[in-house]
Amino acid sequence: MRLSRFELQVMEVLWRTGEVSVREVHEALPQDHALMFAPAITRKAVHRRLIDELLDLVGGSQPLLAHLVDSGKLSVDDLKAIEKRARK
């Protein structure tokens, strides 16, 4: 695993102090550090991974689709959109 310089500084605080709050980590870092956060993974990638895990858990798409139909959470319009997408 490769850590950025900032990640390494945060890890040094955690290794030195153990479990601490975000505020305590912030206070332990050099004060000239501008803390900027950005997503490392897209929402779409997370959704795809979660859906893949769910499909593995329930044994594929057919049990999932059957549940969605039975529960009324999958409409005829949804099915038409899925069929249209599958034809592409």
N, C-alpha and C positions, 0 to 999 in steps of 0.2 A: 504494500500500500504506500502510495506517495502522498505526502502531506505538503501543502503550501507552507511558506514561511509563517504566515499568520496562524494557520492550523497548528503548526508545531509550537508556536508561542502559547496558544490556548491549551494544548496538550501538556506542555511543561507546567502550567498552572495547575491543571487537574492532577498530574502525577505528583506534584509537590504537596498539594493540599487535600486531595481526595474529593469527596462530593462537596460541591459549592454551588451557590446560586449564580445566575447570569451576572447579576450586579457584582458579585465578588470576583468573578473572572474578569469583568470589565475593569474593575478597580486595580487588579493585579497586573494588567497589561500596560505597556508603555503609553503614556498620555498623549504622545504625538500620533498615535494610531487612529486613523479615521475608520470607524466600523461601518462597512457597507455590506449589505447582504443581497444576494441575487440567487434565484433558483438554479440549482445544479442539474435539474432534470425537469422536463416539460410535464405539464399536467396530462397531456395525451399519453406520454410514455408511462406515467404512473397508472393511468386508467387501463392501458393495455396490459400492464403487468398484473394488476388486480383482477382483471377479467380473465386472463390466462390462468391465474391461480384458482379462481372460482370454477372455471371450466374443468380444471384438473380435479378439484374437490368433488364436484357433482357428477363427474364421469362424462363430460362432453357437453355439446350444445343442445342435444335433444332433450335431456331432462330439464335443462334450464328453460328452454323455449316452452316445453309442456307446462312447467310451473307458471310461467308468465301468462300463457293463454288461460290456464285454469283459474288463475287469480284475477283475471280481467285487466292485468297490467300491460297486455300487448293487444293493441287494437288492430282492426282490419287494415287501417291506414299504415300502421307500423309494419304489418306483414307485407303489404304492397311495396313499401319503401325498401324492405329487406330483399324482397324478390327482385326489384329493379336493380339494386346494388349488386346482387349475386350474378345478375346477367352480364354485368360489365366486365 
